[in-house]
Amino acid sequence: MSRERSECPRHAGPARLASSEDITIACTCQTPTAPHTRRRHPESDPAQSQRKDYAQCQYCWKSKADGITLKKCAACQMEEYCSRECQKNAWPSHKARCKMNRSTQQITQEMHMPDVKTLYSFAQKHRANLANCSIVALDLFIDPTRCMRFVLLVELYPRPESRRIETSFYVTEAKVVPLEEFGAQADELRKQLALANEEQKKSGALGTLFVLLRANLPTGQVTNVTGVGFGEHSLQGLRRGLPWKEKLKKMLNEGITG
């Protein structure tokens, strides 16, 4: 995760706007209200079968669907590994992200920003949605190497009144962005992508893509970077023009998990 300073442009206007997929939000006070329920969305999969497929060790990329148990890095409590050996082997690529995660956590704790941990949990809840839509968005079925040059950027606003993690943020935009648009951070993202893709290919898969969730909080911006490994099976049956953005917004904004 990384944090950037951002000023809220205005607080004028209604406290809440009606939910809409095409809504433009200029301020956190305009975020549509979260569903007022503690129950799982009826379209969610209670078995979380897809989520298990994409709950992956960040080194060997095996998933919970393979029967493994994942444990978080003890230092940053973010990335997960299936064994001490995988965590040790992943350290050269995880070292920079681990430091960045811990630095962000310290800053946000000092600024009393509980949304940071909520953002991570939100990303994990929707990991299958993010994975499925990002693979289509990046056109990886046409050219798998696009994951080295582009990322999926998702703009979010917090919904603190939400009673469930999967509805704790509202998506206003999702777009494919070239790494160059991240300025000084582009080189680090490129380096991390290269390391992640190298590790993924060792396991016989095609590569790793990054999804960046950027939360616009009252005190600034916080970005969560989610890595998703993909193989040949992930690209089967895909074609250009599938409505990935509409699907992503619906799933995340309504709290539908796989």
N, C-alpha and C positions, 0 to 999 in steps of 0.2 A: 504494500500500500504506500501511496505517497500523498502528501498534503500540499495544497496550493491555496494561497489567500484569495478570497473572492468577496466582493462587496455586493450586498443585495441591492439591486437597482431601484426598487420602489416597494412601498407597503400600501399604496393606495389601492382602492378597488375592493371587491367583495372578499370576505374572509375565506370563503370556499367557492370553487366553481364546480359546476356539474361535470361529472365524468365524461370524457370524450377522448377518442383515440387521436384526434387532430388538435388537441388543446395546446396552446402555447403558454408556458408558465414563465413569468418574469420574477416571481418571488415565492418563497416557501409557503407564505400564507395563502397562496392560491392553489395549492395542491389539492386535488379531489380527495374526498374523505375515503378512508379504507372501508371495506365491507365490515359491518358491525356484527361480527360473529366470532365465536371461538371454535367453530366447527370447520373441518376440512372442506374445501370446495368439492361439490359433488362430482366434478369431472376429474379430480385428482385420483391418482392410482394409489390406493392404500398400501399396496405391496412395494411401491417405489422401485419397480423393476428397472426402469431406465436410469433412475438416479444411481442405483447400484452399479450399473454399467459404466457410469462416468465418475464414480467415486474412486479415483485412481491414485496409486502410489506415484509420487512425483519423480521416481527414478526408473523403475522397471515398467510402470504404466499398467500393471495388473490392477484389476478392479475388484470391488466387493462381490461382483457377480461371479468372480473366480473362486470365491470362498475365503479370501484373505481378510485379515483384520488390520485396519489402518490406525496408526498412532501419530499424533501431532508432534512437530518439532518442539522439544522442551523449552527452547529459547524464545521463539516468536509465537508459538501456539497457533500457527497458521497452516503451513504446508504439512501434508501427511505422507507417511511412509509405511511400508509393510514390514520392514525389518531394520535392525541396526546396520546391517551391511548396506542396504539401499540408501539409508540416510547418510552413511559415511561416504559412499560413492557419489552421492548427489551434492556433497558439501561444496565443491568448487563452483558449481552453478548456483547453489542456494545461499552461499555466504553473503553476497551483496543484498539479496532480497531479504534475508533474515535480519541483517543490520537495518535495512530500510523499514521493515515491519516493526522492529523494536523501537526505532526512533519515532515512528508515527504514533505508536501506542503511548510512548512517554509524553509526547506533545498533546495528544488528545486527552489523556488522563489529566494533565495539568489544566487543560481548557474545559474539562468536564463535558466531553463529547462522547456519550455512550453509543452514538450512531455508528462508530467505527466497528465495534464488534458485531453490531446488528447487521452492518453491511456485509461482513464476511459470512455470517450465518445465512443471510438472504441469498448470497451468491451460491452457497452450498446447497440450499434448498432447491434453487432453480438451475443447478448445474446441467441437468439433462436438457432443459429448454435452451440454455445458452449454447450448449454443445451442438444440438441439432440445428438450431437456426444459424449459428456462426459458420458452420460447414457449408451451408447453402449460400449465405451472404458473401463469403469469400470466393465462391465459385471454385472450390477445391476439387470438385469432380472434373473440372476442365483442366486445371493446373494446380496440383498439390503444393507446388513451391510458392504459391502466392502467400502462404502462411508466413513466409520469411520476410515479406515486404508490406503486408497489410495486417491490421488488427480490426476487431469489431469494437467500436466505442458506443457505450450505452449511457445516456444521460438520465440521472435519477434525482428525485426530490423525496425527502423523508415524509413519512406519515406516522408521526409519534403516537397517534391514537389507535393504531392498529393492534389487534389482539393476537395476531399470528405473525410469525417471522416472514412468511412468504408474501404478505401484503404490506410489509413495513416500508416499502419504497414505491414510488410511482415513476414509470418510464415516460419521458417526454420525447425522446429521440433515440434512434439507433442507426448508426451508419458505419460503413467501411472506410477506414482512414489509413492513408499511407504513413509509414513510420516517420517520414520527414516532417510531418506536421507537429510532432512532439518536441521539436527543437533540440535543446540540450539533452533531453531524456532519450532521444532517438537512438543514440549509440549504445546506451545501456540496455534498452529494449531489444535492439538488434543482437547484442551479445548474449542476452539471456535466451532469446529465441534460438540462436545458433546452438547453444549448449543443450537446450531442451530437445531440439530436433535431432541432435547427434545421439542423445540418450534414447530417444524414442525409436530411432532406426536400428539401434543395436538389438532391440526386442523384436524386430521384424515388421514393425509398423511403418506408416508413411511419414508421420511427422507430428508436430505440436503447433497449435494455434493459440493466440492470446485473445482473451476478451477483457476489455477494460470497462469496469463499472465506475462511473464518476458521479459521486453523490454531492449535490449542491446543498450544503448545510448553511444555517444562519451565520456560522462562524468561519466558513471557508469551504474549500472543496477537498474531498478525500477520494482517492482512487484505489480500487481493488483490482488486482491483476489475476485473472483466473486462467490457468493453462489447461488446455484440453488436448489429449492425445487422440489421434485418429488413424484408422487403417483402411484397407480396401473395402471391408464390410460397411464402413461408415458412409461410403460414397455410392453404394449400390442403389439404383433406382432414382437418383437425383437428376434434375435437369434445370436448365436456365429458366428464370422467370417465376419460380415458386414464391408465393407470398410470405417470405420469412419474417419481414418486419411486422406485418399485421398480426401474425401468429405470436411473435415474441411479445409484443405489447399486450395482447390479450392474456397470455399465460402469466406474465409477470404482474400485470396490473390487477388481475382478478385472483391471483394466488393459486393458479392451477399447476400442480407439480406432478412429475412422472415417476 
